[in-house]
Every structure is written in structure tokens, then in C-alpha cells.
């Protein structure tokens, strides 16, 4: 730096020491003297500039300037914090100054100047201070004589001011990040769910529990013996258990993949953003049958455990094999809604050639859940309205259960109002050939997930549709015992029809069987053509039997192929003096006991029923 290459006054004194007088070099001596005076004037000007700088620094409330012997370090620190263009200008000025000093030093160190100094020592010595100079004073003199130039001092002060202002301002990257940070999506208010479903009401009353026990007693004394005597479960592959009778209403969710079934369950239970939230995504995510039940704490139950527990309603699922049980999972959690219902999430319908690769009888499993569901939500979205083989099979399996079916057009806020009307019409166009009923099922149009509706949508319409669906669900909850009684009575009617048909087959078989007849040929002739022997027509002559409740004729070919005729007895043989006849008990339960139990529930003030929606009636006809 410039301070290290500066020539001090003491060095000049040493340069003049030991020289003699020379009258012929007076001009050179005068030049040297003028140079020394010029250096003294520069020292005085620098002292005045330093005082002015101190005043300026006090006005700016800057901290004290570091000692001058640290100027080199201070200059390097300022250079690092100043902008790039200021550093370049400072470097250029320092380089030019260093070159000038080097030139002056070379001039002084030259032989001619040394000779001149030697000759003029006697004339210059009287003008100089004869006192010796210590090394410390020499160093101080060097520092004081050649400081930085005034332009560099002013630039350093200006840079420090700019640095102070920049420190007081907020950091630009942080401010920019706050501006770009996306706002969290608005969540929808869920207060109407608790109000509509009345989750804060009291628990079930003692009258409800007593009626449930009475229903179990009727089933075991009047219906179950006839089931066992004529093996009704092998005909229809349907077994009623105690756990099913006492179970909560089951809400079944069906539909194509990624239409919002799992998101709808998360919305009803308020699981969004929690660790218990069901996984959702744009791809097919649910590959299992997920049963969400009430429990004291959150835990997962394997399908094998659920099937082994006879107290649950899912023990008959063991007949579908271990491959299915591995895809069955139960989730227990404490929730007020789960105290009243059980939710079942199913794998999405995939209409492609790989549908046979599920590894278990998909249609049979769906039939099992459909037969036991109190409410079936068939969910669609505006992008998945196509109908394929699996969906057609589901509608065939739901024959006779149309009163429990509800169609849901989900994600309705993702399309405009005009497009929504077109999608609504396309949905009915696709479903019309599959629903073989006079009255079409109820369709709910909304967006069932926790996030708020998107802008420019029919918010009021969607909210009304959502409340209507919740009313429908609440009616199923309030009428769960009535629905159980109706279900057991309907089951008893089917058991009676089966017993009468088997009795008629047996009677015809024994009438046609002669001494020399082949029993196998006689039975095969009767089973293959029952109309020839008026099997079904004779049953229709009985009271309270409808032709629409009769099973398929082909079903009895398989039934008698597995169960020989010799394993059954006619109805007249199932009578005793002590217990009476099985058929009489069954008919008494159908015509008297179950209707009386239903009447006692309707007259008991258990829970105030909400206003019924005109399209959500799920009554079961008594006469079939």
C-alpha cells in the first residue's frame, strides 16, 4: 500500500547525513527544500481534513474510526462491503498513486540525487530539527504524513452511510418470499353436519335395547330353526348372525376409482389433516375394503381378526378366502357419528381387461355388502360417467335394493353451471338402462370434501343438496331399529317360501317315485322342468306370497345337486305336541310378532324424528 512506500521526513534527514557543502549544486538543494515544504503543507491539509471528517462522523452518529495504524485492514473491510463499481475506482486511484510514489522514490534513490544530497548537507542541516528521531516517532510520522487521499476518505464515509441504510431495510429475499407464499385453502364450515345428524343428542334409550333383544328372540325361536331344517343359507349364500342384527346401520360407498369416496368419508368424520385421514389421490388409491367402526381408541384391525370374531357382523366373510381377507381392513376410532353408523369404503370400479386380476371374487363380495347395507352411495364425478362390465354387474346385484340406492354427482364445483347441466343429463342417460324401476333413484349434486367451494359456482344449491343428503343419512340412523325389523321379516318371508318349495319338490318326488323307478331320473326330471309338475304355481296359491319373491328355478338345480332329497323331511314331519310346527311359528312371527314389535317402537318416544325428505323414504313393504 501507499503507506509502506511513502518517504518520511526522517528518511530525508538520513539521506542528507554525512554530506558536504557544494556551492555549485545550489539549484538542486533549493529543489529538495521545496519538496520538503510541499510535504509539510500536505501534512497540514491532511490534519484539517481529519478534523472535518471527525465532525462529519459525529453528525452521522457513526462509531469512532479505528486507529490509523489499522487503515490497511479498514480499507480492505470497506472494499468488501462497498459495491463493485466503487471498488474498481478505488483500485485505479491507489494504483496511480503507488506509481507516482515509486517514481519519486526512484528519483530520490538515483545516484545524481544522492550526490546532490551529499553536497548540500551543510546548508540543509541548520534548517532541520537536530533532535534524534526514535523508531516509534518515525513510524507515527510516516502514518501521519501520508494518509489516504481526501477523495478516498469521502468515498469511505459515503459507503458507510449507504451500508447503514441498507442494514435498516428489511432483507429483499424474505419480503419476496412472503409475497409469493400461497395462501392456505379455505376450509368449509362443518357445523351443519353435527346439527343435521344430531350428534350431540343422548344415547339410545333402554326401550331401544329391549326391542333389540326382543327381535333377537323372535329370530332364534321362529326363523332360525326353519333355516337350519331346509338349509336356506346354501341356497342364497346368505347367513344372518346375531352381530348383524345388533349392528349399527351400514353405509356403503361404491363407484369408479378416484371419484371422491374416501374424501367424502374424511369430510363426514372431520379427518382432513389428521393422522387418521384416509389416503386419497388422483390415481386408484383404495385397493382394500375398509370398514370404519367405532372404538375406544384409534387402531387398525386385520381382516383375519374381523372374520374370526363372531360378535362382529363380518364373520361370514371368511367364506371368500384368505385372498380377500388380506384385502379387508378395519379401522376403529372414537367418533360420535361412528357410534351410530358403520362406513364401508370399497375399491374403485376399474373398467379394463385387468378387472379379473383382483385375486378374490369381487362381485360376490360386493353382493355380500349390498345385501347388508342400509344405504348405498354410488358416487360419480363429471369425468367418469362411462358404464362398463363391473358397473353393470353391480346394478344387477342391487336388484330389489333400489330403495337403499343414492346416486352422488361429486366434484360438481369443478365445472361451470352450463357444463354441470350437461353432465347431469349424461349421468341419467348412462344409468337409465341399468336401473329397472319406475321411479329413478335420488341424485345429489355437490362437492363433498373439506375445502371450500370454488368461485363462480352454485354455492347455495350445493349446500342445500349436501344438507338433503345428511337428512337422508340421519333418517337411516333414526330408523335403524325399524329397518332391522323390516329386514328380519323380509328374511323370514324368503325362508318360508324356500321351505314351501322344498316341501313341494319332496311331495312331487315321492308321488312320482315307483317301485321300479330310478330315484335319480325322477328327481332330475322334476328339477329340470318344475312347471311340468306345477311346483311354483302351487306355491303362489298360498296367501301373502308374490311371484316377484320367488327364487330362480335354476337355483334349485344346483341346490338339489349338492343336497340330496333324502336329507330333507316334509313340513308335516316338523311338528310336535310340545313345541308345535315350525311353519306355524314362522307364519306367526311374520304376521303378528314382528308387526307388533314395530308398533311398540313407533309409539315409544325414543328420539324425536327429523322432518323426512320426500325422496328418502326407505320403507319395506310388508306384503310381498
C-alpha positions in Angstrom: 0.0 0.0 0.0 0.8 3.7 -0.3 1.8 4.0 3.4 4.5 1.4 3.1 6.1 3.1 0.1 6.0 6.8 1.4 9.2 8.7 2.1 9.2 10.2 5.6 10.9 13.3 6.8 13.3 11.3 9.0 14.4 9.3 5.9 15.2 12.5 4.2 17.3 13.6 7.2 19.3 10.3 7.0 19.7 10.8 3.3 21.2 14.2 3.9 23.5 13.0 6.7 27.3 12.7 6.1 27.3 15.0 3.0 29.4 18.1 2.4 28.7 21.6 1.1 28.9 22.3 -2.6 28.2 25.8 -4.0 27.8 24.6 -7.5 24.6 22.4 -6.6 22.5 25.2 -5.1 19.7 24.7 -7.6 19.3 21.1 -6.6 19.4 22.0 -2.9 16.6 24.5 -3.4 14.5 21.9 -5.3 14.9 19.5 -2.4 13.9 22.1 0.1 10.8 22.9 -1.9 9.9 19.3 -1.9 10.2 19.0 1.8 8.0 22.1 2.3 5.4 20.6 -0.1 5.2 17.5 2.1 4.8 19.7 5.2 1.9 21.5 3.6 0.3 18.2 2.6 0.6 17.1 6.3 -1.2 20.3 7.5 -4.0 19.9 4.9 -4.5 16.2 5.9 -4.8 17.3 9.6 -7.5 19.7 8.7 -9.3 17.1 6.6 -9.1 14.6 9.5 -10.7 17.2 11.9 -13.5 17.8 9.3 -14.0 14.0 8.9 -14.4 13.6 12.7 -17.1 16.3 12.8 -18.9 14.6 10.0 -18.7 11.3 11.7 -20.1 12.7 14.9 -23.0 14.2 13.0 -23.8 10.9 11.4 -23.6 9.1 14.8 -21.0 6.7 13.4 -18.8 4.8 15.8 -15.2 6.0 16.3 -12.8 5.4 13.4 -10.3 2.7 14.1 -6.7 3.7 14.8 -4.8 4.8 11.8 -2.3 2.0 12.1 -5.2 -0.3 11.1 -6.0 1.7 7.9 -5.0 -1.2 5.7 -7.4 -3.6 7.4 -10.2 -1.0 7.4 -9.7 -0.3 3.8 -9.9 -4.0 3.0 -13.1 -4.4 5.0 -14.7 -1.3 3.4 -13.7 -2.7 0.0 -15.6 -6.0 0.7 -18.8 -4.2 1.7 -18.9 -1.5 -1.0 -20.4 -2.0 -4.4 -18.3 -3.4 -7.2 -18.0 -0.2 -9.3 -16.7 1.8 -6.2 -14.1 -0.9 -5.6 -12.8 -0.7 -9.1 -12.5 3.2 -9.0 -10.6 3.0 -5.6 -8.2 0.3 -7.0 -7.4 2.5 -10.0 -6.7 5.6 -7.8 -4.5 3.6 -5.5 -2.6 2.1 -8.4 -1.9 5.5 -9.9 -0.8 6.9 -6.5 1.5 4.0 -6.0 3.1 4.5 -9.4 3.7 8.2 -8.6 5.3 7.4 -5.2 7.5 4.7 -6.8 8.7 7.2 -9.4 9.5 9.8 -6.7 11.4 7.2 -4.7 13.4 6.0 -7.7 14.3 9.7 -8.4 15.5 10.2 -4.8 17.4 6.9 -4.8 19.2 7.7 -8.0 23.0 8.5 -7.9 22.5 12.0 -9.0 20.1 12.9 -6.2 22.3 11.1 -3.6 25.3 13.1 -4.8 23.3 16.3 -4.6 22.2 15.5 -1.1 25.7 14.8 -0.1 27.0 18.1 -1.3 24.2 20.2 0.3 24.1 18.6 3.7 25.8 21.6 5.5 23.3 24.1 4.1 20.2 22.0 4.9 21.2 20.8 8.4 20.6 24.1 10.1 17.1 24.2 8.9 16.2 20.7 10.2 15.5 19.7 13.8 18.7 18.4 15.2 16.9 16.2 17.8 17.2 12.5 17.3 14.1 10.6 16.0 13.1 7.4 17.6 11.7 4.4 15.6 8.3 4.8 17.2 8.2 8.5 16.3 9.4 7.7 12.8 6.5 5.2 12.4 4.0 7.7 13.7 5.4 10.4 11.4 5.0 8.1 8.5 1.4 7.3 9.3 0.5 11.0 9.9 2.2 12.4 6.8 0.8 10.0 4.1 -2.8 9.0 4.9 -5.4 8.2 2.3 -6.4 10.9 -0.1 -9.4 13.1 0.6 -11.4 11.5 -2.2 -10.9 8.1 -0.6 -11.9 9.3 2.8 -15.1 10.8 1.4 -15.9 7.6 -0.6 -15.4 5.5 2.6 -17.8 7.8 4.6 -20.4 7.6 1.8 -20.1 3.8 1.7 -20.5 3.5 5.4 -23.7 5.7 5.2 -25.1 3.5 2.4 -24.3 0.4 4.4 -26.2 1.7 7.5 -29.2 2.5 5.4 -29.2 -1.0 3.8 -28.9 -2.7 7.2 -32.0 -0.8 8.4 -34.1 -2.0 5.4 -35.7 -5.5 5.5 -34.0 -8.2 3.6 -35.4 -8.3 0.0 -35.4 -12.1 -0.3 -37.5 -12.5 2.9 -40.0 -9.9 1.7 -40.2 -11.5 -1.7 -40.8 -14.9 -0.1 -43.7 -13.6 1.9 -45.3 -12.1 -1.2 -45.0 -15.4 -3.2 -46.2 -17.6 -0.3 -49.5 -19.1 -1.4 -52.5 -18.6 0.9 -53.8 -21.8 2.5 -57.1 -23.0 1.0 -60.2 -22.0 2.9 -61.9 -24.9 4.9 -65.6 -25.4 4.8 -67.7 -25.0 7.9 -68.8 -28.4 9.3 -71.2 -27.2 12.0 -74.2 -28.1 9.8 -73.1 -31.8 9.8 -73.4 -32.1 13.6 -76.6 -30.2 13.6 -78.3 -32.2 10.9 -77.0 -35.6 12.1 -77.8 -34.6 15.7 -74.6 -36.0 17.0 -74.9 -34.2 20.4 -78.2 -35.9 21.3 -78.4 -38.5 24.1 -77.5 -42.2 23.6 -80.0 -44.9 22.7 -82.7 -45.4 25.3 -83.5 -48.5 27.3 -86.6 -49.1 25.2 -84.4 -49.4 22.1 -82.2 -52.0 23.8 -85.2 -54.0 25.0 -86.7 -54.0 21.5 -83.4 -55.2 20.0 -83.3 -58.2 22.4 -86.9 -59.0 21.5 -86.0 -59.0 17.9 -83.2 -61.5 18.5 -85.5 -63.8 20.5 -88.1 -63.9 17.6 -85.4 -64.7 15.1 -83.9 -67.5 17.1 -87.3 -69.2 18.0 -89.2 -68.8 14.8 -86.9 -68.2 11.8 -83.6 -69.8 12.6 -85.0 -73.4 13.1 -86.6 -73.3 9.6 -83.3 -72.0 8.1 -81.4 -74.9 9.6 -84.0 -77.5 8.7 -84.1 -76.7 4.9 -80.6 -75.2 4.6 -81.6 -71.9 3.3 -78.1 -70.4 3.6 -76.8 -72.8 1.0 -79.5 -71.6 -1.5 -79.0 -67.9 -1.2 -75.5 -67.9 0.3 -76.8 -65.5 3.0 -76.4 -66.0 6.7 -77.9 -63.8 9.3 -75.9 -63.6 12.5 -76.5 -62.0 15.9 -73.8 -59.4 15.2 -75.7 -58.4 12.1 -79.0 -57.9 13.9 -77.5 -55.8 16.6 -75.0 -54.0 14.4 -75.2 -50.3 13.5 -76.6 -49.2 10.1 -74.0 -49.8 7.4 -73.3 -47.1 4.8 -71.7 -48.5 1.7 -69.7 -46.3 -0.8 -69.4 -47.7 -4.3 -68.3 -46.1 -7.6 -65.4 -45.7 -10.1 -61.9 -45.0 -8.9 -60.9 -41.5 -7.7 -64.4 -40.0 -7.7 -64.1 -38.9 -4.0 -65.4 -41.8 -2.0 -62.6 -41.7 0.6 -62.6 -37.8 0.6 -66.3 -37.9 1.4 -65.7 -40.2 4.4 -62.9 -37.8 5.6 -65.3 -34.9 5.3 -68.1 -36.6 7.2 -65.8 -37.6 10.0 -63.6 -34.4 10.0 -60.4 -36.4 9.4 -58.8 -33.9 7.0 -55.3 -33.0 8.1 -55.2 -35.6 10.9 -53.2 -38.8 11.2 -56.4 -40.9 10.9 -57.2 -39.4 7.4 -57.9 -42.0 4.7 -55.4 -41.7 1.9 -56.7 -40.1 -1.2 -55.2 -39.3 -4.6 -55.9 -38.8 -8.3 -54.8 -42.4 -9.0 -56.6 -45.5 -7.9 -55.7 -45.5 -4.2 -58.1 -47.7 -2.3 -57.4 -51.4 -3.1 -59.0 -52.7 0.1 -62.4 -52.9 1.7 -62.0 -50.5 4.6 -64.6 -50.8 7.4 -64.6 -47.7 9.7 -66.1 -48.6 13.0 -66.4 -47.1 16.5 -63.8 -47.9 19.1 -62.3 -46.6 22.4 -59.1 -45.6 20.6 -57.7 -45.5 17.1 -56.4 -48.8 15.9 -56.3 -51.0 12.8 -57.9 -54.4 12.7 -56.8 -57.0 10.2 -59.4 -58.8 8.1 -58.5 -62.2 9.5 -59.2 -60.9 13.1 -62.5 -59.4 12.0 -63.7 -62.7 10.4 -62.7 -64.7 13.4 -64.7 -62.6 15.8 -68.2 -64.0 15.9 -69.5 -61.0 17.8 -68.9 -58.8 14.7 -71.2 -58.8 11.7 -68.3 -59.6 9.3 -67.6 -63.2 10.4 -69.4 -64.7 7.3 -66.7 -63.0 5.0 -64.4 -65.8 5.8 -66.0 -67.9 3.1 -64.5 -65.7 0.4 -61.0 -67.0 1.2 -57.8 -65.7 2.6 -57.0 -63.7 -0.6 -60.0 -61.4 0.3 -59.3 -61.3 4.0 -55.9 -59.9 3.2 -57.6 -57.0 1.4 -60.1 -56.4 4.2 -59.1 -53.9 6.9 -61.0 -52.4 9.8 -60.3 -49.0 11.4 -61.6 -48.2 14.9 -61.7 -44.7 16.2 -63.8 -42.7 18.8 -66.3 -40.6 16.9 -69.9 -39.6 17.6 -71.0 -40.5 14.1 -69.4 -43.9 14.3 -71.4 -44.6 17.5 -74.5 -44.7 15.2 -73.3 -45.9 11.8 -70.5 -48.0 10.2 -68.9 -46.8 7.0 -67.5 -49.1 4.3 -65.1 -47.8 1.7 -64.7 -50.1 -1.3 -62.1 -50.4 -4.2 -63.0 -48.3 -7.2 -64.6 -49.9 -10.3 -61.9 -50.3 -13.0 -63.4 -50.9 -16.4 -60.5 -52.6 -18.2 -59.2 -56.0 -19.0 -57.4 -56.4 -15.7 -60.6 -56.5 -13.6 -60.3 -60.3 -13.3 -57.0 -59.9 -11.6 -58.2 -58.8 -8.2 -57.4 -62.1 -6.6 -60.8 -62.6 -5.0 -64.5 -62.9 -6.1 -65.2 -59.1 -6.4 -68.8 -59.4 -7.5 -69.6 -61.9 -4.7 -68.0 -59.7 -2.1 -69.9 -56.7 -3.4 -73.2 -58.7 -3.2 -72.5 -59.5 0.4 -72.1 -55.9 1.4 -75.0 -54.8 -0.8 -77.4 -57.2 0.9 -76.5 -55.8 4.3 -76.2 -52.1 3.6 -78.8 -49.8 4.9 -77.8 -47.0 2.5 -75.7 -47.3 -0.7 -73.9 -44.3 -2.1 -73.0 -44.8 -5.7 -70.5 -42.0 -6.4 -69.6 -40.4 -9.8 -67.8 -37.3 -10.9 -68.1 -35.3 -14.1 -65.2 -37.1 -15.7 -66.2 -40.7 -15.0 -69.7 -41.4 -16.3 -68.9 -44.4 -18.5 -70.6 -47.7 -17.9 -68.7 -51.0 -18.1 -69.0 -54.6 -17.2 -68.3 -54.2 -13.4 -70.8 -51.4 -13.1 -73.5 -53.3 -15.0 -73.0 -56.3 -12.7 -73.3 -54.1 -9.6 -76.7 -52.8 -10.8 -77.9 -56.3 -11.4 -76.8 -57.2 -7.9 -78.7 -54.3 -6.5 -82.0 -55.5 -7.9 -84.5 -55.4 -5.1 -82.4 -52.9 -3.2 -83.3 -49.8 -5.2 -84.8 -48.1 -2.2 -81.4 -48.0 -0.5 -79.6 -46.6 -3.6 -78.5 -43.0 -3.8 -76.5 -41.5 -6.8 -74.0 -38.8 -6.0 -72.5 -36.5 -8.6 -69.4 -35.4 -6.7 -66.9 -32.6 -7.6 -69.7 -30.5 -9.1 -67.9 -27.3 -8.4 -65.1 -28.2 -10.8 -67.3 -27.4 -13.8 -69.4 -24.5 -14.9 -73.1 -24.3 -14.4 -73.8 -25.0 -18.1 -71.4 -28.0 -18.2 -73.0 -29.3 -14.9 -76.4 -29.4 -16.6 -75.0 -31.4 -19.4 -73.2 -33.8 -17.1 -76.4 -34.3 -15.1 -78.2 -35.3 -18.2 -75.4 -37.6 -19.3 -75.5 -39.3 -15.9 -79.2 -40.2 -16.3 -78.6 -41.3 -19.9 -76.0 -43.7 -18.7 -77.9 -45.0 -15.7 -81.3 -45.4 -17.4 -80.7 -48.8 -18.9 -79.3 -50.1 -15.6 -82.0 -49.0 -13.2 -85.1 -51.1 -13.9 -87.5 -49.2 -11.7 -90.3 -46.8 -12.4 -89.0 -44.1 -10.1 -85.4 -43.1 -10.6 -83.1 -43.1 -7.6 -82.3 -39.8 -5.8 -79.3 -37.9 -7.2 -77.3 -35.5 -5.0 -75.2 -32.9 -6.8 -72.4 -31.2 -4.7 -68.8 -31.3 -3.7 -68.3 -33.5 -0.7 -64.8 -32.7 0.7 -63.5 -30.3 3.4 -62.2 -27.5 1.2 -64.5 -24.6 0.3 -66.4 -24.4 -3.0 -64.5 -22.9 -5.8 -65.5 -19.4 -7.1 -68.3 -18.8 -9.6 -70.3 -21.9 -8.6 -73.8 -22.5 -7.3 -72.8 -22.5 -3.6 -76.4 -22.3 -2.3 -77.5 -25.2 -4.4 -74.6 -27.3 -3.4 -75.2 -26.6 0.3 -78.9 -27.5 0.0 -78.0 -30.7 -1.7 -75.5 -31.6 1.0 -78.0 -30.9 3.8 -80.6 -33.1 1.9 -78.1 -36.0 1.8 -77.3 -35.5 5.5 -81.1 -35.6 6.3 -81.2 -38.9 4.3 -78.4 -40.3 6.3 -79.9 -39.1 9.6 -83.2 -40.8 8.7 -81.4 -44.1 8.4 -79.8 -43.6 11.8 -83.1 -42.7 13.4 -84.9 -45.6 11.8 -82.3 -48.2 12.3 -84.4 -50.5 14.5 -87.4 -50.2 12.3 -85.2 -51.1 9.3 -83.8 -54.1 11.2 -87.3 -55.4 12.0 -88.3 -55.0 8.4 -85.2 -56.8 7.2 -85.7 -59.7 9.6 -89.4 -60.0 8.4 -88.4 -59.9 4.8 -85.8 -62.6 5.5 -88.4 -64.7 7.3 -90.7 -64.5 4.2 -87.9 -65.8 2.0 -87.2 -68.6 4.4 -90.9 -69.6 4.3 -91.0 -69.6 0.5 -87.9 -71.7 0.4 -89.4 -74.2 2.9 -92.7 -74.5 0.9 -90.8 -75.0 -2.4 -88.6 -77.8 -0.9 -91.7 -79.4 0.6 -93.4 -79.3 -2.8 -90.4 -80.8 -4.5 -90.4 -83.6 -1.9 -94.1 -84.3 -2.2 -93.9 -84.5 -6.0 -90.8 -86.7 -5.9 -92.4 -89.2 -3.6 -95.6 -89.2 -5.7 -93.7 -90.0 -8.9 -91.3 -92.5 -7.4 -92.5 -96.0 -8.0 -91.2 -99.4 -7.0 -89.1 -99.8 -10.1 -88.3 -96.1 -10.8 -84.8 -94.7 -10.8 -84.7 -92.1 -8.0 -82.0 -90.0 -9.7 -84.0 -89.8 -13.0 -87.2 -88.9 -11.2 -85.6 -86.1 -9.3 -83.8 -84.8 -12.4 -87.0 -84.7 -14.3 -88.8 -82.7 -11.6 -85.9 -80.3 -11.0 -85.2 -79.6 -14.7 -88.9 -78.8 -15.6 -90.7 -77.7 -12.4 -93.5 -76.1 -14.4 -94.5 -79.5 -15.7 -95.4 -80.5 -12.2 -96.8 -77.0 -11.1 -94.2 -76.6 -8.4 -94.1 -72.8 -8.4 -97.7 -72.3 -9.4 -98.9 -74.3 -6.4 -96.8 -72.1 -4.1 -98.5 -68.9 -5.5 -101.8 -70.3 -4.3 -100.7 -69.7 -0.8 -101.5 -66.3 0.9 -99.0 -63.4 1.3 -96.7 -64.8 -1.5 -95.8 -62.7 -4.5 -94.5 -64.1 -7.8 -91.8 -61.5 -7.6 -90.4 -63.0 -4.5 -89.9 -66.5 -5.9 -86.3 -67.5 -6.5 -84.9 -68.6 -9.8 -85.8 -72.1 -11.0 -82.2 -72.8 -12.0 -81.1 -72.2 -8.4 -82.8 -75.4 -7.2 -81.0 -77.5 -9.8 -77.7 -76.6 -8.0 -79.3 -76.8 -4.6 -80.5 -80.4 -5.0 -77.3 -81.3 -6.8 -75.4 -80.5 -3.6 -78.1 -81.6 -1.1 -79.8 -85.0 -1.7 -83.5 -85.2 -1.3 -83.1 -87.8 1.4 -81.6 -85.2 3.7 -84.9 -83.3 4.0 -88.3 -84.0 5.6 -91.6 -82.7 4.6 -93.1 -79.9 6.7 -95.7 -82.2 8.3 -92.8 -84.1 10.0 -91.6 -80.9 11.7 -94.4 -80.8 14.2 -94.7 -81.9 17.8 -97.3 -81.7 20.6 -95.0 -79.7 22.8 -93.4 -77.2 20.5 -95.9 -77.1 17.6 -95.0 -76.8 13.9 -92.1 -74.8 12.5 -94.2 -73.4 9.7 -96.8 -72.1 12.2 -94.2 -70.4 14.3 -92.7 -68.8 11.3 -96.0 -67.5 9.9 -96.9 -66.2 13.4 -93.7 -64.3 13.6 -94.2 -62.8 10.1 -97.9 -61.9 10.5 -98.1 -60.9 14.2 -94.9 -60.8 16.3 -92.7 -58.6 14.1 -95.5 -56.1 13.3 -96.4 -55.8 17.0 -92.7 -55.1 17.8 -92.7 -52.4 15.2 -95.8 -50.8 16.6 -94.4 -50.7 20.1 -91.3 -48.8 18.8 -93.3 -46.3 16.9 -95.4 -45.5 20.0 -92.4 -45.2 22.3 -91.0 -41.6 22.5 -87.4 -42.6 22.0 -85.9 -39.9 19.8 -87.6 -37.1 18.1 -87.5 -37.8 14.4 -86.4 -35.1 12.0 -88.6 -34.0 9.1 -88.5 -36.6 6.4 -87.3 -35.7 2.9 -89.9 -36.8 0.4 -87.4 -38.7 -1.7 -85.6 -40.5 1.2 -88.2 -43.0 2.3 -86.7 -46.5 2.7 -89.8 -48.4 3.9 -90.0 -52.0 3.1 -93.4 -53.4 2.1 -94.9 -55.9 4.4 -96.9 -57.8 1.8 -94.7 -59.5 -0.8 
